[in-house]
Amino acid sequence: MVHQVFIYVAHRDGQAADSALELLSAARILSPDGPVTAIVTGWGEVLDRVCQEMASRCPEVWKLAHQDLAYPNAEAVRKCLVEVLPSEAVLLLAHDTLGMDLGPGLSVKLNSSFVSDVVAMTAPRDGALTLVREEYGGQVSTHVSCDISGGAVLSIRSGAFPALEDGAPGEVQDRSSEIGDLACGRRFLEIVEAEAGDVDITKEEILVSAGRGIEDEDNIEIAEELAKALGGVVSCSRPIVDAKWLEKARQVGTSGKTVKPKIYLALGISGSFQHLGGLKGNPFIVAVNKNSKAPIFQVADVGVVDDLLEFVPLLTERINSQR
Ligand SMILES: Cc1cc2nc3c(=O)[nH]c(=O)nc-3n(C[C@H](O)[C@H](O)[C@H](O)COP(=O)(O)OP(=O)(O)OC[C@H]3O[C@@H](n4cnc5c(N)ncnc54)[C@H](O)[C@@H]3O)c2cc1C
């Protein structure tokens, strides 16, 4: 049986999230020849812009406009999707803050299967999909068989699938008249922007990122010296911000900034999916970690198994001496 495959497109400021093209790529595995429909919810001119953007890469785009969908309130989005999705639909959404909020409740309301944080999948056979998830911080992979005969909601990890570059263009269908009552118990108040910070790590080509393995606030200087030698700036993982060793504006990850450097040095960073979710654009990754089994080595182009407190100052010295 051919299932109708949908992706839910998150967006901000009139631009689809990077995850949208990754979802399209995952959807192609599920439906190599069949149509894939992108669903975009929202309100006003920004919604139209996102719909047009998606229609340049996707054969069918459903526009769902309603004032209560102006902000991504998962409760309202869930009510809307329950109205418009056909039974047995397979819906892919990003495993981000909104996706984690939306997916479980939606699958319950649709009475469909739910698998979260998917990193790989194989084409469906006999009504079932094999999906791969990672557990214990990426130390093990688990393979899950998912019956999609009654529909499914799958949340897809950021960066796990390549962005689809060659999608055929399509058309926008306005399905807003199908939206029912969206009255919610929870009301979205406002978006509070993070502090700007003194540097904008999203615009830098070389990032030297410090993780918990740097061990002490005073050792941040080791990362700063290397960044200076390379002409880059220092970024970090979340524990460094939590410890107040660096400001929030320097944090890379799903709850920090999305960065697109050319070169990314990960010093004492284990490689959690929340951290790697903020790393886009396929940078050249150099990882220094004293644990050879750290998941960061699965994505690194160059891996150095060593104590960063010893290795990094030597590297900086060598770079400076060769200038
Ligand atoms: C909802 C949510 C959102 C999150 N958002 C983010 C986010 O945006 N960004 C983010 O980074 N995290 C985020 N996290 C946290 C994330 O799950 C991880 O806990 C975090 O990324 C781990 O940071 P780390 O790699 O620096 O530390 P750890 O996981 O503790 O890893 C430290 C690494 O350093 C190595 N090490 C230790 N000492 C040395 C040494 N001397 N030399 C070399 N290597 C050494 C260790 O082997 C280890 O691999 C989020 C978590 C949640 C639940």
The ligand as a Gaussian input file, in Angstrom:
#p B3LYP/6-31G(d) Opt

LIG

0 1
 C       16.442000      20.217000      25.398000
 C       17.959000      20.194000      25.398000
 C       18.616000      21.129000      24.614000
 C       20.020000      21.112000      24.585000
 N       20.649000      22.036000      23.810000
 C       21.989000      21.985000      23.698000
 C       22.686000      22.883000      22.830000
 O       22.104000      23.752000      22.185000
 N       24.028000      22.772000      22.749000
 C       24.748000      21.845000      23.454000
 O       25.973000      21.799000      23.322000
 N       24.111000      21.000000      24.298000
 C       22.768000      21.047000      24.438000
 N       22.141000      20.217000      25.300000
 C       22.967000      19.379000      26.194000
 C       23.456000      18.116000      25.513000
 O       22.513000      17.085000      25.693000
 C       24.792000      17.648000      26.100000
 O       24.631000      17.468000      27.492000
 C       25.927000      18.641000      25.876000
 O       26.018000      18.946000      24.495000
 C       27.232000      18.014000      26.336000
 O       28.242000      18.981000      26.240000
 P       29.756000      18.508000      26.132000
 O       29.956000      17.654000      24.937000
 O       30.591000      19.745000      26.254000
 O       29.947000      17.697000      27.497000
 P       30.058000      16.136000      27.753000
 O       28.984000      15.387000      27.079000
 O       30.224000      15.979000      29.231000
 O       31.421000      15.735000      27.039000
 C       32.687000      16.153000      27.456000
 C       33.692000      15.436000      26.590000
 O       34.993000      15.886000      26.905000
 C       35.865000      14.793000      26.917000
 N       36.991000      15.182000      27.792000
 C       36.975000      15.325000      29.143000
 N       38.171000      15.802000      29.563000
 C       38.931000      15.950000      28.446000
 C       40.273000      16.387000      28.218000
 N       41.066000      16.835000      29.218000
 N       40.757000      16.384000      26.949000
 C       39.995000      15.948000      25.899000
 N       38.722000      15.518000      26.074000
 C       38.203000      15.536000      27.317000
 C       35.073000      13.618000      27.411000
 O       35.618000      12.396000      26.941000
 C       33.697000      13.912000      26.799000
 O       33.541000      13.272000      25.540000
 C       20.754000      20.182000      25.361000
 C       20.068000      19.264000      26.147000
 C       18.695000      19.267000      26.159000
 C       17.980000      18.250000      27.013000

